[in-house]
Amino acid sequence: MPEGNTKLPVLLLLAMTGPNVVLAGDSLRDPTRPYSRAVDTREFIPTFELQAIFRSADRRLAVVNGQRVAVGDRVDGATVVAIGPDSLSLDFRGKHLTTELLDGVKK
């Protein structure tokens, strides 16, 4: 074969593979791995359910998501900022959240 003809089969092979050519340094995706979309967890805000508030002359406690808390305590990643007569204020990653007692629990 003449020397010019040896490049033709290589070019044809590259043309047939199209965009599926993997260059050095590229990584292959495992075809058996399930597809998963990246989730931005910074936007996730958990649900806070205020279940009870206990008040006395010198302190206030609340039950949130089954956990007893006072002002300054943490629950599910949020800090308790204030406990009102029928609501609770929380700080979750710089966001101010308020949750109220369930309708059946309010007086």
PyMOL commands that place a pseudoatom at each C-alpha (Angstrom):
pseudoatom trace, name=CA, resn=MET, resi=1, chain=A, elem=C, hetatm=0, pos=[0.000, 0.000, 0.000]
pseudoatom trace, name=CA, resn=PRO, resi=2, chain=A, elem=C, hetatm=0, pos=[1.224, 3.471, -0.688]
pseudoatom trace, name=CA, resn=GLU, resi=3, chain=A, elem=C, hetatm=0, pos=[1.998, 5.560, 2.385]
pseudoatom trace, name=CA, resn=GLY, resi=4, chain=A, elem=C, hetatm=0, pos=[-0.864, 8.059, 1.777]
pseudoatom trace, name=CA, resn=ASN, resi=5, chain=A, elem=C, hetatm=0, pos=[-3.503, 5.288, 1.917]
pseudoatom trace, name=CA, resn=THR, resi=6, chain=A, elem=C, hetatm=0, pos=[-2.633, 4.168, 5.503]
pseudoatom trace, name=CA, resn=LYS, resi=7, chain=A, elem=C, hetatm=0, pos=[-4.193, 7.325, 6.968]
pseudoatom trace, name=CA, resn=LEU, resi=8, chain=A, elem=C, hetatm=0, pos=[-7.527, 6.752, 5.241]
pseudoatom trace, name=CA, resn=PRO, resi=9, chain=A, elem=C, hetatm=0, pos=[-8.642, 3.707, 7.333]
pseudoatom trace, name=CA, resn=VAL, resi=10, chain=A, elem=C, hetatm=0, pos=[-7.739, 5.541, 10.560]
pseudoatom trace, name=CA, resn=LEU, resi=11, chain=A, elem=C, hetatm=0, pos=[-9.752, 8.611, 9.506]
pseudoatom trace, name=CA, resn=LEU, resi=12, chain=A, elem=C, hetatm=0, pos=[-12.712, 6.407, 8.536]
pseudoatom trace, name=CA, resn=LEU, resi=13, chain=A, elem=C, hetatm=0, pos=[-12.593, 4.673, 11.904]
pseudoatom trace, name=CA, resn=LEU, resi=14, chain=A, elem=C, hetatm=0, pos=[-12.569, 8.015, 13.742]
pseudoatom trace, name=CA, resn=ALA, resi=15, chain=A, elem=C, hetatm=0, pos=[-15.445, 9.314, 11.609]
pseudoatom trace, name=CA, resn=MET, resi=16, chain=A, elem=C, hetatm=0, pos=[-17.536, 6.220, 12.382]
pseudoatom trace, name=CA, resn=THR, resi=17, chain=A, elem=C, hetatm=0, pos=[-17.094, 6.572, 16.147]
pseudoatom trace, name=CA, resn=GLY, resi=18, chain=A, elem=C, hetatm=0, pos=[-18.376, 10.170, 16.027]
pseudoatom trace, name=CA, resn=PRO, resi=19, chain=A, elem=C, hetatm=0, pos=[-18.687, 12.122, 19.273]
pseudoatom trace, name=CA, resn=ASN, resi=20, chain=A, elem=C, hetatm=0, pos=[-18.187, 8.999, 21.405]
pseudoatom trace, name=CA, resn=VAL, resi=21, chain=A, elem=C, hetatm=0, pos=[-14.404, 9.301, 21.171]
pseudoatom trace, name=CA, resn=VAL, resi=22, chain=A, elem=C, hetatm=0, pos=[-12.859, 9.528, 24.628]
pseudoatom trace, name=CA, resn=LEU, resi=23, chain=A, elem=C, hetatm=0, pos=[-9.798, 11.710, 24.823]
pseudoatom trace, name=CA, resn=ALA, resi=24, chain=A, elem=C, hetatm=0, pos=[-6.953, 11.220, 27.265]
pseudoatom trace, name=CA, resn=GLY, resi=25, chain=A, elem=C, hetatm=0, pos=[-7.908, 12.604, 30.670]
pseudoatom trace, name=CA, resn=ASP, resi=26, chain=A, elem=C, hetatm=0, pos=[-11.672, 12.194, 30.138]
pseudoatom trace, name=CA, resn=SER, resi=27, chain=A, elem=C, hetatm=0, pos=[-13.511, 9.812, 32.407]
pseudoatom trace, name=CA, resn=LEU, resi=28, chain=A, elem=C, hetatm=0, pos=[-16.118, 7.270, 31.455]
pseudoatom trace, name=CA, resn=ARG, resi=29, chain=A, elem=C, hetatm=0, pos=[-19.476, 7.107, 33.253]
pseudoatom trace, name=CA, resn=ASP, resi=30, chain=A, elem=C, hetatm=0, pos=[-20.332, 3.723, 34.732]
pseudoatom trace, name=CA, resn=PRO, resi=31, chain=A, elem=C, hetatm=0, pos=[-23.294, 2.503, 32.616]
pseudoatom trace, name=CA, resn=THR, resi=32, chain=A, elem=C, hetatm=0, pos=[-24.597, 0.350, 35.488]
pseudoatom trace, name=CA, resn=ARG, resi=33, chain=A, elem=C, hetatm=0, pos=[-24.785, 3.274, 37.918]
pseudoatom trace, name=CA, resn=PRO, resi=34, chain=A, elem=C, hetatm=0, pos=[-28.300, 4.751, 38.255]
pseudoatom trace, name=CA, resn=TYR, resi=35, chain=A, elem=C, hetatm=0, pos=[-28.790, 8.287, 37.030]
pseudoatom trace, name=CA, resn=SER, resi=36, chain=A, elem=C, hetatm=0, pos=[-29.023, 10.792, 39.848]
pseudoatom trace, name=CA, resn=ARG, resi=37, chain=A, elem=C, hetatm=0, pos=[-29.457, 14.527, 39.720]
pseudoatom trace, name=CA, resn=ALA, resi=38, chain=A, elem=C, hetatm=0, pos=[-27.291, 16.614, 42.027]
pseudoatom trace, name=CA, resn=VAL, resi=39, chain=A, elem=C, hetatm=0, pos=[-29.389, 18.044, 44.854]
pseudoatom trace, name=CA, resn=ASP, resi=40, chain=A, elem=C, hetatm=0, pos=[-28.548, 21.433, 46.316]
pseudoatom trace, name=CA, resn=THR, resi=41, chain=A, elem=C, hetatm=0, pos=[-28.931, 20.793, 50.036]
pseudoatom trace, name=CA, resn=ARG, resi=42, chain=A, elem=C, hetatm=0, pos=[-28.530, 24.473, 50.884]
pseudoatom trace, name=CA, resn=GLU, resi=43, chain=A, elem=C, hetatm=0, pos=[-32.127, 25.040, 49.720]
pseudoatom trace, name=CA, resn=PHE, resi=44, chain=A, elem=C, hetatm=0, pos=[-33.618, 22.197, 51.782]
pseudoatom trace, name=CA, resn=ILE, resi=45, chain=A, elem=C, hetatm=0, pos=[-35.583, 23.411, 54.811]
pseudoatom trace, name=CA, resn=PRO, resi=46, chain=A, elem=C, hetatm=0, pos=[-36.865, 20.702, 57.171]
pseudoatom trace, name=CA, resn=THR, resi=47, chain=A, elem=C, hetatm=0, pos=[-40.417, 20.728, 58.485]
pseudoatom trace, name=CA, resn=PHE, resi=48, chain=A, elem=C, hetatm=0, pos=[-40.856, 21.980, 62.031]
pseudoatom trace, name=CA, resn=GLU, resi=49, chain=A, elem=C, hetatm=0, pos=[-43.993, 20.890, 63.878]
pseudoatom trace, name=CA, resn=LEU, resi=50, chain=A, elem=C, hetatm=0, pos=[-44.698, 22.739, 67.116]
pseudoatom trace, name=CA, resn=GLN, resi=51, chain=A, elem=C, hetatm=0, pos=[-46.525, 20.267, 69.340]
pseudoatom trace, name=CA, resn=ALA, resi=52, chain=A, elem=C, hetatm=0, pos=[-46.631, 21.969, 72.764]
pseudoatom trace, name=CA, resn=ILE, resi=53, chain=A, elem=C, hetatm=0, pos=[-45.591, 25.054, 74.703]
pseudoatom trace, name=CA, resn=PHE, resi=54, chain=A, elem=C, hetatm=0, pos=[-45.007, 25.053, 78.465]
pseudoatom trace, name=CA, resn=ARG, resi=55, chain=A, elem=C, hetatm=0, pos=[-44.855, 28.387, 80.299]
pseudoatom trace, name=CA, resn=SER, resi=56, chain=A, elem=C, hetatm=0, pos=[-44.010, 29.240, 83.870]
pseudoatom trace, name=CA, resn=ALA, resi=57, chain=A, elem=C, hetatm=0, pos=[-43.075, 32.492, 85.564]
pseudoatom trace, name=CA, resn=ASP, resi=58, chain=A, elem=C, hetatm=0, pos=[-39.371, 32.032, 84.894]
pseudoatom trace, name=CA, resn=ARG, resi=59, chain=A, elem=C, hetatm=0, pos=[-39.045, 29.874, 81.749]
pseudoatom trace, name=CA, resn=ARG, resi=60, chain=A, elem=C, hetatm=0, pos=[-40.662, 28.682, 78.533]
pseudoatom trace, name=CA, resn=LEU, resi=61, chain=A, elem=C, hetatm=0, pos=[-40.222, 25.324, 76.887]
pseudoatom trace, name=CA, resn=ALA, resi=62, chain=A, elem=C, hetatm=0, pos=[-41.595, 23.919, 73.656]
pseudoatom trace, name=CA, resn=VAL, resi=63, chain=A, elem=C, hetatm=0, pos=[-41.861, 20.528, 72.021]
pseudoatom trace, name=CA, resn=VAL, resi=64, chain=A, elem=C, hetatm=0, pos=[-40.814, 20.656, 68.363]
pseudoatom trace, name=CA, resn=ASN, resi=65, chain=A, elem=C, hetatm=0, pos=[-40.636, 17.515, 66.239]
pseudoatom trace, name=CA, resn=GLY, resi=66, chain=A, elem=C, hetatm=0, pos=[-40.856, 15.488, 69.446]
pseudoatom trace, name=CA, resn=GLN, resi=67, chain=A, elem=C, hetatm=0, pos=[-37.890, 17.246, 71.065]
pseudoatom trace, name=CA, resn=ARG, resi=68, chain=A, elem=C, hetatm=0, pos=[-38.145, 19.472, 74.150]
pseudoatom trace, name=CA, resn=VAL, resi=69, chain=A, elem=C, hetatm=0, pos=[-36.350, 22.794, 73.554]
pseudoatom trace, name=CA, resn=ALA, resi=70, chain=A, elem=C, hetatm=0, pos=[-35.757, 26.185, 75.180]
pseudoatom trace, name=CA, resn=VAL, resi=71, chain=A, elem=C, hetatm=0, pos=[-34.536, 29.453, 73.650]
pseudoatom trace, name=CA, resn=GLY, resi=72, chain=A, elem=C, hetatm=0, pos=[-31.003, 28.918, 72.327]
pseudoatom trace, name=CA, resn=ASP, resi=73, chain=A, elem=C, hetatm=0, pos=[-31.414, 25.148, 71.834]
pseudoatom trace, name=CA, resn=ARG, resi=74, chain=A, elem=C, hetatm=0, pos=[-31.055, 23.485, 68.435]
pseudoatom trace, name=CA, resn=VAL, resi=75, chain=A, elem=C, hetatm=0, pos=[-33.562, 21.219, 66.732]
pseudoatom trace, name=CA, resn=ASP, resi=76, chain=A, elem=C, hetatm=0, pos=[-33.001, 19.626, 63.305]
pseudoatom trace, name=CA, resn=GLY, resi=77, chain=A, elem=C, hetatm=0, pos=[-30.293, 22.166, 62.445]
pseudoatom trace, name=CA, resn=ALA, resi=78, chain=A, elem=C, hetatm=0, pos=[-32.255, 25.262, 63.539]
pseudoatom trace, name=CA, resn=THR, resi=79, chain=A, elem=C, hetatm=0, pos=[-31.748, 27.453, 66.594]
pseudoatom trace, name=CA, resn=VAL, resi=80, chain=A, elem=C, hetatm=0, pos=[-34.751, 28.380, 68.749]
pseudoatom trace, name=CA, resn=VAL, resi=81, chain=A, elem=C, hetatm=0, pos=[-34.890, 32.198, 68.824]
pseudoatom trace, name=CA, resn=ALA, resi=82, chain=A, elem=C, hetatm=0, pos=[-38.149, 32.829, 70.723]
pseudoatom trace, name=CA, resn=ILE, resi=83, chain=A, elem=C, hetatm=0, pos=[-41.071, 30.948, 72.249]
pseudoatom trace, name=CA, resn=GLY, resi=84, chain=A, elem=C, hetatm=0, pos=[-44.364, 32.837, 72.150]
pseudoatom trace, name=CA, resn=PRO, resi=85, chain=A, elem=C, hetatm=0, pos=[-47.782, 31.991, 73.631]
pseudoatom trace, name=CA, resn=ASP, resi=86, chain=A, elem=C, hetatm=0, pos=[-48.728, 29.883, 70.588]
pseudoatom trace, name=CA, resn=SER, resi=87, chain=A, elem=C, hetatm=0, pos=[-45.758, 30.103, 68.211]
pseudoatom trace, name=CA, resn=LEU, resi=88, chain=A, elem=C, hetatm=0, pos=[-42.052, 29.408, 67.948]
pseudoatom trace, name=CA, resn=SER, resi=89, chain=A, elem=C, hetatm=0, pos=[-39.385, 31.397, 66.078]
pseudoatom trace, name=CA, resn=LEU, resi=90, chain=A, elem=C, hetatm=0, pos=[-36.381, 29.622, 64.613]
pseudoatom trace, name=CA, resn=ASP, resi=91, chain=A, elem=C, hetatm=0, pos=[-33.230, 30.583, 62.736]
pseudoatom trace, name=CA, resn=PHE, resi=92, chain=A, elem=C, hetatm=0, pos=[-32.289, 28.052, 60.073]
pseudoatom trace, name=CA, resn=ARG, resi=93, chain=A, elem=C, hetatm=0, pos=[-29.111, 28.935, 58.147]
pseudoatom trace, name=CA, resn=GLY, resi=94, chain=A, elem=C, hetatm=0, pos=[-29.841, 32.643, 58.360]
pseudoatom trace, name=CA, resn=LYS, resi=95, chain=A, elem=C, hetatm=0, pos=[-33.533, 32.304, 57.507]
pseudoatom trace, name=CA, resn=HIS, resi=96, chain=A, elem=C, hetatm=0, pos=[-36.149, 33.339, 60.060]
pseudoatom trace, name=CA, resn=LEU, resi=97, chain=A, elem=C, hetatm=0, pos=[-38.895, 30.710, 60.398]
pseudoatom trace, name=CA, resn=THR, resi=98, chain=A, elem=C, hetatm=0, pos=[-42.055, 30.767, 62.515]
pseudoatom trace, name=CA, resn=THR, resi=99, chain=A, elem=C, hetatm=0, pos=[-44.223, 27.788, 63.319]
pseudoatom trace, name=CA, resn=GLU, resi=100, chain=A, elem=C, hetatm=0, pos=[-47.499, 27.806, 65.215]
pseudoatom trace, name=CA, resn=LEU, resi=101, chain=A, elem=C, hetatm=0, pos=[-49.320, 25.300, 67.388]
pseudoatom trace, name=CA, resn=LEU, resi=102, chain=A, elem=C, hetatm=0, pos=[-51.698, 23.019, 65.563]
pseudoatom trace, name=CA, resn=ASP, resi=103, chain=A, elem=C, hetatm=0, pos=[-55.294, 24.323, 65.506]
pseudoatom trace, name=CA, resn=GLY, resi=104, chain=A, elem=C, hetatm=0, pos=[-56.521, 21.554, 67.795]
pseudoatom trace, name=CA, resn=VAL, resi=105, chain=A, elem=C, hetatm=0, pos=[-53.888, 22.390, 70.403]
pseudoatom trace, name=CA, resn=LYS, resi=106, chain=A, elem=C, hetatm=0, pos=[-54.504, 26.159, 70.671]
pseudoatom trace, name=CA, resn=LYS, resi=107, chain=A, elem=C, hetatm=0, pos=[-56.671, 27.454, 73.500]
for i in range(1, 107): cmd.bond("trace and resi %d" % i, "trace and resi %d" % (i + 1))
show_as sticks, trace
zoom trace
